[in-house]
Every structure is written in C-alpha cells, then in structure tokens.
Amino acid sequence: MIDLWVASRVMAGVFGLWACANAPAAPMDAVPPLDPCIPEPVIPGGRSELGVGAVFTSIVDDQDVTLQLGIRELWQIVVNARVHDMKVDEQAGVVNFAAFDQAGAKISLEIGCRLRAFVDLGSGHQLDSPYAISLSPRETPMEGARLTLQLEVRDHEGRRATDERRVPIHFPQ
C-alpha cells in the first residue's frame, strides 16, 4: 500500500509538470546575438579614436610608433581606443584592430573582433586596458615602414564607428 505522504508528493510533482507545460509562454524581448561579432544593422552615430598607450594617447597620421616585442616573440603595436556618443559604459563594446602594409595587405594576425570593457574618463570612454596588435612573423615590416592601423568599435545598440592612422613604425633602440 502506498504511503499517503508519498502519494501526495507524486501528485504535487505531476501537477507542477502539468502547470509548467500548460503555462502561457512569456513574451520574449529582442534576444541579442550569441556572437557579438556578427554584424547587426548599423545605427548612424558615435565616433571612435585610435590611440596608443595604457592610458589613451591620441596619435595622428605620420606620428612615429614604436613596436614592442610581445609574447612568442611577435612584434606588436600597443594601441588603445576612445569613443564618444556610444553606449559602451553599461555594456562592453566590440572592438576590432588591424594593421596593413603600404600595399594594403593585412599584416596583423587574424584575431577578429573582441568584446572589451570601456571606462568613462570624462573625455569619452576608453578601453579599460590597452590592446596589442600582433604582426605576422612572415610579414614583419622594415624599419620606418608606413603602416595603416585600423579600429572599428560597435556598441550594444548597433552604432559603429571607425578610425585609421597611417604611421611609420620603428623598432626599439
């Protein structure tokens, strides 16, 4: 004979399953893409600036940039980004950095976009830490070569801003 307490627990479980299966579906809000690197419709607005250093320092075309020897003995360019009028304060922004030689060939390693945190410094939001563009060991440029550095930033609302600089690079002394 089944114990009355066990029977009541089984009936409660069956009722709970029935209630869940027959409950109306909750309305779903717009679900963000699983991959933040998937291009979404772009909203006009926002501005990005390409810079260097742990604390954002603006650079201009033709400004000398020094390479650094990074992990696995790859030459790297330490860059940073600052954005204005973009929603990156509450959620991280998607960033993509790349380097191209004078012929337009991509010479940075293919890392793709990354979801990175930004901090508000009052003069815009900058990356919370610098980013290292690693150069392909097969494509290491010569001393003084001019590279094009590119930056793309997207916020969680779909705004996209880009910036690029043409700079001569130098090896450390």
C-alpha positions as CSV (number, residue, x, y, z in Angstrom):
1,M,0.0,0.0,0.0
2,I,1.3,3.4,-0.9
3,D,2.1,5.7,1.9
4,L,-0.2,8.8,1.9
5,W,2.7,11.2,2.2
6,V,4.5,9.7,-0.9
7,A,1.3,9.7,-2.9
8,S,0.8,13.5,-2.1
9,R,4.3,14.3,-3.2
10,V,3.9,12.4,-6.5
11,M,0.6,14.2,-7.2
12,A,2.2,17.5,-6.4
13,G,5.0,16.8,-8.9
14,V,2.6,15.7,-11.6
15,F,0.5,18.8,-11.1
16,G,3.7,21.0,-11.2
17,L,4.7,19.5,-14.5
18,W,1.2,19.9,-16.0
19,A,1.2,23.6,-14.9
20,C,4.5,24.3,-16.5
21,A,3.6,22.6,-19.7
22,N,0.3,24.4,-20.0
23,A,1.5,27.9,-18.8
24,P,1.3,30.6,-21.5
25,A,4.7,31.5,-23.0
26,A,6.2,34.7,-21.6
27,P,6.8,37.4,-24.3
28,M,10.4,37.4,-25.4
29,D,12.3,40.6,-25.7
30,A,14.7,41.0,-28.6
31,V,17.4,38.4,-27.9
32,P,21.0,39.7,-28.6
33,P,23.1,37.6,-30.9
34,L,25.2,34.9,-29.3
35,D,28.2,36.2,-31.2
36,P,28.8,39.9,-30.7
37,C,30.9,40.0,-33.9
38,I,28.0,39.2,-36.1
39,P,27.3,42.5,-38.0
40,E,23.9,43.9,-37.0
41,P,22.0,46.7,-38.6
42,V,24.2,49.8,-38.1
43,I,22.8,52.9,-36.5
44,P,24.4,56.2,-37.5
45,G,26.2,57.9,-34.7
46,G,29.2,57.7,-32.4
47,R,32.8,58.4,-33.0
48,S,36.0,56.4,-32.3
49,E,39.6,57.5,-32.0
50,L,42.6,55.3,-32.4
51,G,45.4,55.9,-29.9
52,V,48.3,54.3,-28.1
53,G,49.3,53.5,-24.6
54,A,47.8,52.1,-21.4
55,V,46.1,55.5,-20.9
56,F,44.7,56.7,-24.2
57,T,47.1,59.0,-26.0
58,S,45.9,60.4,-29.4
59,I,48.0,59.8,-32.4
60,V,47.9,61.5,-35.8
61,D,49.0,60.5,-39.3
62,D,52.8,60.3,-39.7
63,Q,53.4,60.1,-36.0
64,D,56.2,57.6,-35.1
65,V,55.1,54.4,-33.4
66,T,57.5,52.0,-31.7
67,L,57.0,48.3,-31.9
68,Q,57.2,46.2,-28.8
69,L,58.4,42.6,-28.6
70,G,55.5,40.6,-27.2
71,I,54.6,37.1,-26.3
72,R,56.0,34.3,-28.5
73,E,58.5,36.9,-29.8
74,L,55.9,38.6,-32.1
75,W,56.3,42.3,-32.8
76,Q,53.3,44.2,-31.5
77,I,51.8,47.7,-31.6
78,V,50.2,48.6,-28.3
79,V,47.0,50.6,-29.2
80,N,44.0,51.9,-27.3
81,A,40.6,53.3,-28.3
82,R,38.4,56.1,-27.1
83,V,34.8,56.5,-28.2
84,H,32.2,59.3,-27.9
85,D,28.4,59.1,-28.2
86,M,28.3,55.3,-28.0
87,K,26.7,53.1,-25.4
88,V,29.7,51.3,-24.1
89,D,29.5,52.4,-20.4
90,E,26.9,49.9,-19.2
91,Q,28.0,47.1,-21.5
92,A,31.2,46.3,-23.2
93,G,31.9,47.3,-26.8
94,V,33.0,45.2,-29.7
95,V,36.5,46.2,-31.0
96,N,38.5,45.1,-34.0
97,F,42.0,46.3,-34.6
98,A,44.1,45.5,-37.7
99,A,47.4,46.6,-39.4
100,F,48.0,46.9,-43.1
101,D,51.2,47.4,-45.1
102,Q,51.7,50.1,-47.8
103,A,50.3,47.8,-50.5
104,G,47.1,47.3,-48.4
105,A,47.9,43.7,-47.4
106,K,46.8,42.8,-43.9
107,I,49.9,42.0,-41.8
108,S,48.4,41.7,-38.4
109,L,47.4,38.3,-37.1
110,E,43.7,37.5,-37.6
111,I,42.3,37.8,-34.2
112,G,38.9,39.2,-35.2
113,C,36.6,41.3,-33.1
114,R,36.7,41.1,-29.3
115,L,34.2,42.1,-26.7
116,R,36.1,44.6,-24.5
117,A,35.2,46.7,-21.5
118,F,35.4,50.5,-21.6
119,V,35.7,53.0,-18.7
120,D,34.4,56.6,-18.6
121,L,37.2,59.1,-18.2
122,G,35.0,62.2,-18.6
123,S,36.6,62.9,-22.1
124,G,34.9,59.8,-23.6
125,H,35.1,56.1,-22.9
126,Q,38.4,54.3,-23.4
127,L,39.3,50.7,-23.3
128,D,39.9,49.5,-19.7
129,S,43.3,48.1,-20.9
130,P,45.4,48.5,-24.0
131,Y,45.3,46.1,-26.9
132,A,48.3,44.6,-28.7
133,I,48.1,44.3,-32.5
134,S,50.4,41.3,-33.2
135,L,52.2,41.4,-36.5
136,S,52.5,38.2,-38.6
137,P,56.0,36.8,-38.3
138,R,56.1,36.3,-42.1
139,E,55.2,39.9,-42.7
140,T,57.3,41.9,-40.2
141,P,57.8,45.3,-41.8
142,M,61.2,47.0,-42.2
143,E,62.3,49.9,-40.0
144,G,60.5,53.1,-40.9
145,A,57.8,51.3,-43.0
146,R,54.4,53.1,-43.1
147,L,51.5,51.0,-41.7
148,T,47.8,51.7,-41.7
149,L,46.3,51.0,-38.3
150,Q,42.5,50.5,-38.3
151,L,40.0,50.5,-35.5
152,E,36.3,49.5,-35.5
153,V,34.1,49.9,-32.5
154,R,30.4,48.8,-32.1
155,D,28.2,49.3,-29.2
156,H,25.3,47.1,-28.0
157,E,22.7,49.3,-29.7
158,G,24.3,48.8,-33.2
159,R,26.3,52.1,-33.5
160,R,29.5,51.5,-35.5
161,A,32.5,53.9,-35.6
162,T,35.9,53.5,-37.3
163,D,39.2,55.3,-37.3
164,E,42.5,54.8,-39.1
165,R,46.0,56.2,-39.0
166,R,49.0,55.9,-41.3
167,V,52.1,55.8,-39.2
168,P,55.8,55.0,-39.7
169,I,56.9,52.2,-37.3
170,H,60.2,51.8,-35.6
171,F,61.9,49.0,-33.7
172,P,63.0,49.8,-30.1
173,Q,66.5,51.2,-29.7
